[in-house]
């Protein structure tokens, strides 16, 4: 719901006002039942099921898709797979702060090496998911000067109540990650960089971003330390069609 925080900060409201019919995938917060849901399952049961639902609801087959952050990485992988399978329902793709190449993936890489990924996988195997608080803590530690210490000083030491801030509320509203899905993401993207190198395997196929020939709009944020602007920019060259980078 980052795209619909309130009426004054709603991308969805703006898109509707421009005359678009908008559908949004709301991802389930996984529990032990979803531990084996893989990257491919999220494509089949999430993105492609969403396309089926749009067509069933309004009879429209052609879609302009938007992916945000890791959802954008999933969308890019899905588009590469769909290109090989002849599924052309998505006519353009917009990526918000999305990495497809992880060579310069930013500060989060400090938490990603073989030893740490193996430890995360072991922890996830016990419940079938990564607890959302662990992910949130990792993000906050990367910007402790902004997201931790000001609240220690103002709230704990000075006894002040925090001011209401919708973006920080969203930032603190953490979600879990299904074990199989998160393991695939960490290994194939952060550790091995398979998506940009054309070596990611999905549904028995080796997929390539070069097969994505639809128009792409690629938006980066100057202050983003999770998906740095340089990383997003360098990823643009791997698509097979026209890319507008902002």
N, C-alpha and C positions, 0 to 999 in steps of 0.2 A: 504493500500500500504506500510505498514511497512515492508512487506516481499519483497518489490521490490523498495527500496528507490532510488538506482542508480545502474549502472552496477557493481560497486565494492562492493556494499552491498545488493546484491539481492539473497535471498534464492530461489526465483523462478528460476532465471537464473541457479543457482547451481543445482537445482533439474532437470531441463531440460537437463543440461549437463551430468547428471548421467543416462540419457535415459528414464526418466519418462515423461509421458504425463500429463501435469498439467492443471487443471481447478481451477479457483478461484471464489468464490461467492463475488460479490460486492454488499453490502447491501445498499438499498435505504436510503437516508437521509429523515426520515419521516416528514410529515406535518399533518395538521388537518384531512386529508383523512385517515390516518393510525392509528388514535387514538385507535381503537378497535382491532388492530392486536395484538393477544396474543402470549404468549410463544409457544403455540401449533401451531399457524399460522406461526410463524417463522420456525418451524420444517417442517411443511407441504409445505408451499409455498416458503421456502428458501432451507433448506438442502435437503429434499426429492425431490423437484422439480429440484434441482441441479443434483441429482443422475439420475433422468429421462432424463435430458438434456445431460448428459455425454453418457448415453446409446444410445440416439437418434443420437448424433453427431458421435460417433466412434464405436458403436456397442459393447461396453464393459460394462458388468454389475458389475464386481468386482472392488472395489475401496479401496484405502488406504486413510484415511481421516485425516486431520489436523485441530485442533481447537485452536484458540489463545485467551487467556484471557476469557472474558465473552462468546465469540464464542465457546470456549472449553467447558464451562459449559453447553451451549446449546447443543453442540455435545454429551456430556455425557448423558444428559437427553434424547436426541433423540435416542441414542443407547439403552438405557434402555427400551424405548417405543418400538423401532423396534424389540428388542429381544422378547418381549411379542407378537408382531404382526407377527412374523415369517419373518421379512424382514432382510435378511442376506447379503445385497449387500456390506456393509462395512466390509472389511476383517482384517483391523488393524486400530488402532487409535493412533495418536500422539497429545499430549497436550502441548502447549507452555504456561507457566505461568498461569495455569488454576486451579482454586479451585473448588472442588466438595463437600468439607466439610468446613464449615465456622465457626467452633469453634474458631479458631485462625486467623481470617480473616484480621488482620492487622489494620493499622491506619484508614482506611476508615470507620471502625465500629463506630468511634466517631460521624459520621453523621447519623447513622442508629439506631433509636429507634422508638417506636410506634408513639410518638408525631411528630417526624421529618418526618417519612414516610407519616403520614396522611397529613402533611402540603405540602409535595411534590405532593401527589395525588390530593390535592385540587388545587394546582397550575397547574398541568398537565390537569385537567378536563376543564380548560378554553380554552386551545388551542388544546388539544389532544396529546401533546408531552412535554417532558422535553427539554428546550432549552439547546443546547450544551455548551454554554458559562458557564452555571451554573455548569455543570459537570466538565468542564475544570478548573474553579475557585476552586472547591473543591479539585481536584487533586493537583493543584499548591499550595494551602494553606498547604497541608500536607508536602510539601518540599519547604517551602518558602525560606529557606536559599540557595537553589540551583536554584529555578525557578522564584523567584520574586525579592528579594533584590539585587542580583548582577546586575540586569538590572536597578534597581532604581539608584544604585551608578554609574555604568559605563555609562549608556545612559542618564539618567536625570541629574545627578549631574555633571558628567564629560563631557557630551556632545559627547561621543564616539558612533559611529555607531556600532550596533551589528554585530559580525562576522557571516557569513552564516553557518548554521548548520542544515543539513537535518533532523536530529532526532528531534530537537526542532521545526522545521517547522511542522513536522508531529504531534508532541505533541500539537501544538497550533491549528491544523486543527480539531476543535471539530465537533461532529455530534450530532444530536438530538436523543432522545429515544422515541419510541411510548409509549403512556401512559399505555395501558393495559400490554404491554410487560415488561416495567420497573417496574410497580407495582408488577407484579407476581415475577419478579426477586428479588426485595428487600425483599418481604415478605417470599417467599419460600426458599430463600437462606440465606440472612443475618439475618432476624428476626427469622425464624423457623427452618432453617437448614434441610429442608425436603428431599433434594436430597440424602444426605449421610445416613439419617435415614430410608430411604425406605418408606417415607410417602408423596412424591410428587405425585399429581394427574394430569394425562394428558390423554385426550381423553377417560375419563371415567375409566381409569385404574390407579392403584397405582403402580408406577414404582420403580424398585430397581437396583442400580448399580451392585449388585451381579449377575444380569442376563447377564451382559456384560462379555463374556468369550473369546473374541478375544484378541490378543496381544495388550498391551498398552505400549507406550513410554511416560513417564511423565517428562517433562523438567521444572525445576524451575530456578530462577535467585537469586543469593546471595543477591543482593542489592534491590530486589523488595519489596516495602512497600505496594503495593496494593494486590499482591498475594504472601505473604511471603513464603520462601522456606520450612519452617516448616509446614505451612498449606497445601502446595501442597504435601509434603511428607506424612503427616498423611492421606490425602485423598486417597493415593494410595491403602490403605488396603481395601477399600470398593469395588473395582472391583472384578469380579468373575474369572478372568483369570490371565495370567502371566503379571506382570508389571515390566518394567525397569525404575527406577527413576534416574534422573541425576540432 
